[in-house]
Structure formats: C-alpha cells, structure tokens
Amino acid sequence: MSEALLDRKEVCKRIGFSHTFVYKEMREGRFPKHRKIGNRSRWLESEVDDWIRSQ
C-alpha cells in the first residue's frame, strides 16, 4: 500500500504558509524533507500531518 504524496501547493495550503517558509524550515531541519520524483518535489502526507499536529 503506497502512501499519499502532496505537492508543494497542497502542502502550503494545509499548513497555511508559503513555499519560502517550507524550504527555509526544511533547511533548518524543522519541516519534513521532500522526495524528488523526476523533477518534482513531493511530501509524504503522514509526515506533513505529523508536523501540523506538533505545532
């Protein structure tokens, strides 16, 4: 069973912050890392949801 993947637009919509915030927090180790699929970035839905709950 594969896990749902979110694109950048969906991640930003769910967390209520811009993509600039997402990448800054990733660099600082405070937001889940994306997975590269081809030339696209995707985040695991469960990791984003865990981050939301921890805030």
DRENPA-3360 file (N, C-alpha, C; in nm, 2 decimals, always signed):
BEGIN
1 = MSEALLDR = +0.09/-0.12/+0.00/+0.00/+0.00/+0.00/+0.09/+0.12/+0.00 ~ +0.07/+0.21/-0.10/+0.16/+0.33/-0.11/+0.09/+0.44/-0.03 ~ +0.18/+0.53/+0.02/+0.13/+0.64/+0.10/+0.11/+0.76/+0.01 ~ +0.01/+0.84/+0.05/-0.03/+0.96/-0.03/+0.09/+1.06/-0.03 ~ +0.11/+1.12/-0.15/+0.21/+1.23/-0.16/+0.14/+1.36/-0.19 ~ +0.20/+1.47/-0.14/+0.14/+1.60/-0.16/+0.24/+1.69/-0.24 ~ +0.19/+1.77/-0.33/+0.27/+1.86/-0.40/+0.29/+1.99/-0.31 ~ +0.38/+2.08/-0.36/+0.41/+2.20/-0.28/+0.28/+2.28/-0.26;
9 = KEVCKRIG = +0.20/+2.30/-0.36/+0.08/+2.38/-0.34/-0.01/+2.32/-0.23 ~ -0.03/+2.19/-0.23/-0.11/+2.13/-0.13/-0.05/+2.14/+0.01 ~ +0.08/+2.12/+0.02/+0.15/+2.14/+0.15/+0.13/+2.28/+0.20 ~ +0.15/+2.38/+0.12/+0.13/+2.52/+0.16/-0.01/+2.55/+0.20 ~ -0.11/+2.49/+0.13/-0.25/+2.51/+0.17/-0.28/+2.45/+0.30 ~ -0.23/+2.33/+0.33/-0.26/+2.26/+0.45/-0.19/+2.33/+0.57 ~ -0.07/+2.38/+0.56/+0.00/+2.44/+0.67/-0.03/+2.59/+0.69 ~ -0.07/+2.65/+0.58/-0.10/+2.80/+0.59/+0.02/+2.89/+0.58;
17 = FSHTFVYK = +0.12/+2.83/+0.52/+0.25/+2.91/+0.50/+0.29/+2.90/+0.35 ~ +0.38/+2.99/+0.31/+0.43/+3.00/+0.18/+0.53/+2.89/+0.15 ~ +0.56/+2.87/+0.02/+0.67/+2.77/-0.01/+0.81/+2.82/+0.04 ~ +0.83/+2.95/+0.05/+0.95/+3.00/+0.10/+0.97/+2.95/+0.25 ~ +0.86/+2.96/+0.33/+0.87/+2.91/+0.46/+0.90/+2.76/+0.47 ~ +0.83/+2.69/+0.38/+0.85/+2.54/+0.38/+1.00/+2.51/+0.36 ~ +1.06/+2.57/+0.25/+1.20/+2.54/+0.22/+1.30/+2.59/+0.33 ~ +1.27/+2.70/+0.39/+1.35/+2.75/+0.50/+1.35/+2.66/+0.61;
25 = EMREGRFP = +1.23/+2.62/+0.65/+1.22/+2.52/+0.76/+1.28/+2.39/+0.73 ~ +1.27/+2.34/+0.61/+1.34/+2.22/+0.57/+1.49/+2.23/+0.59 ~ +1.55/+2.34/+0.54/+1.69/+2.36/+0.56/+1.73/+2.37/+0.71 ~ +1.65/+2.42/+0.79/+1.67/+2.43/+0.94/+1.64/+2.30/+1.01 ~ +1.59/+2.20/+0.94/+1.56/+2.07/+1.00/+1.43/+2.07/+1.08 ~ +1.34/+2.17/+1.05/+1.22/+2.18/+1.13/+1.09/+2.14/+1.05 ~ +1.11/+2.10/+0.93/+1.00/+2.05/+0.85/+1.04/+1.93/+0.77 ~ +0.95/+1.84/+0.74/+0.98/+1.71/+0.67/+1.05/+1.74/+0.54;
33 = KHRKIGNR = +1.15/+1.66/+0.50/+1.21/+1.67/+0.37/+1.12/+1.62/+0.26 ~ +1.13/+1.68/+0.15/+1.06/+1.64/+0.03/+1.13/+1.52/-0.04 ~ +1.05/+1.45/-0.12/+1.11/+1.35/-0.20/+1.10/+1.40/-0.35 ~ +1.21/+1.37/-0.42/+1.21/+1.41/-0.56/+1.16/+1.30/-0.64 ~ +1.06/+1.33/-0.72/+1.01/+1.23/-0.82/+1.02/+1.30/-0.96 ~ +1.12/+1.25/-1.03/+1.15/+1.32/-1.15/+1.21/+1.46/-1.12 ~ +1.15/+1.56/-1.17/+1.19/+1.70/-1.13/+1.09/+1.77/-1.04 ~ +1.01/+1.69/-0.98/+0.90/+1.74/-0.89/+0.93/+1.70/-0.74;
41 = SRWLESEV = +0.89/+1.79/-0.65/+0.90/+1.77/-0.51/+0.77/+1.72/-0.46 ~ +0.77/+1.62/-0.37/+0.65/+1.57/-0.31/+0.68/+1.54/-0.16 ~ +0.59/+1.56/-0.08/+0.60/+1.53/+0.07/+0.50/+1.42/+0.10 ~ +0.54/+1.33/+0.20/+0.45/+1.23/+0.25/+0.35/+1.30/+0.33 ~ +0.22/+1.26/+0.30/+0.11/+1.32/+0.37/+0.12/+1.30/+0.52 ~ +0.16/+1.18/+0.56/+0.17/+1.15/+0.71/+0.27/+1.23/+0.78 ~ +0.38/+1.26/+0.71/+0.48/+1.35/+0.77/+0.44/+1.49/+0.79 ~ +0.37/+1.54/+0.69/+0.31/+1.68/+0.70/+0.21/+1.68/+0.81;
49 = DDWIRSQ = +0.12/+1.58/+0.81/+0.02/+1.58/+0.92/+0.08/+1.57/+1.05 ~ +0.18/+1.49/+1.07/+0.26/+1.49/+1.20/+0.31/+1.62/+1.24 ~ +0.37/+1.69/+1.14/+0.42/+1.83/+1.17/+0.31/+1.92/+1.21 ~ +0.20/+1.92/+1.14/+0.09/+2.00/+1.18/+0.04/+1.98/+1.32 ~ +0.03/+1.85/+1.36/-0.01/+1.81/+1.50/+0.09/+1.86/+1.60 ~ +0.22/+1.87/+1.56/+0.32/+1.90/+1.66/+0.33/+2.05/+1.68 ~ +0.26/+2.13/+1.60/+0.27/+2.28/+1.61/+0.18/+2.33/+1.72;
% end
